[in-house]
Amino acid sequence: MTMRFSQLITHWEPDTAYEIIQFLDQLRDALCDTYGEAIAQRQREYAQQYDQDNEEQLEMEFDDQIPF
């Protein structure tokens, strides 16, 4: 696999930055309207996987005294 890099210009005038934020808000809303339930299901799956991964970690008890 070849790693590719993209460059994103992030130095904009305040009005342009605001328009981009507005666009991203509209895009998020449109995606949620179209794919909302599928996105929520995927988030639940990721959360379950994260919980399962954390269950495999060892619990270590620390009884060190903090000097403050």
C-alpha positions in Angstrom: 0.0 0.0 0.0 1.3 3.4 -0.9 0.7 6.2 1.6 -0.7 9.4 0.0 -0.8 12.8 1.4 -3.3 15.6 0.8 -2.8 19.2 1.6 -5.7 21.2 3.0 -5.4 25.0 3.1 -6.6 26.2 6.5 -5.8 29.9 6.3 -9.1 31.5 5.3 -10.8 34.7 5.9 -13.3 34.5 8.8 -16.3 34.7 6.4 -15.0 31.7 4.4 -14.3 29.7 7.5 -17.8 30.4 8.7 -19.3 29.3 5.4 -17.3 26.1 5.6 -18.6 25.4 9.1 -22.1 26.0 7.8 -21.6 23.6 5.0 -20.2 20.9 7.3 -23.2 21.4 9.6 -25.5 20.9 6.6 -23.6 17.8 5.5 -23.7 16.3 8.9 -27.5 16.9 9.1 -28.0 15.4 5.7 -25.9 12.3 6.5 -27.7 11.8 9.8 -31.1 12.1 8.0 -30.1 9.5 5.4 -28.0 7.1 7.5 -28.9 8.0 11.1 -29.9 4.5 12.2 -27.0 2.8 10.4 -24.6 5.3 12.0 -26.1 4.7 15.4 -25.8 0.9 15.0 -22.2 1.2 13.9 -21.4 3.4 16.9 -23.0 0.8 19.2 -20.9 -1.9 17.5 -17.7 0.1 18.0 -18.6 0.7 21.7 -19.2 -3.0 22.3 -15.8 -3.8 20.6 -14.1 -1.2 22.7 -15.7 -2.6 25.9 -14.6 -6.1 24.9 -11.0 -5.0 24.2 -10.9 -3.3 27.6 -12.1 -6.4 29.4 -8.9 -8.1 28.3 -6.7 -5.6 30.1 -5.3 -6.5 33.5 -6.4 -4.7 36.6 -3.6 -3.5 38.7 -4.1 -2.3 42.2 -2.0 0.6 43.3 -1.7 1.5 46.9 1.1 4.0 46.5 0.8 7.0 48.7 0.7 10.3 46.8 3.0 12.8 48.6 0.7 15.8 48.4 
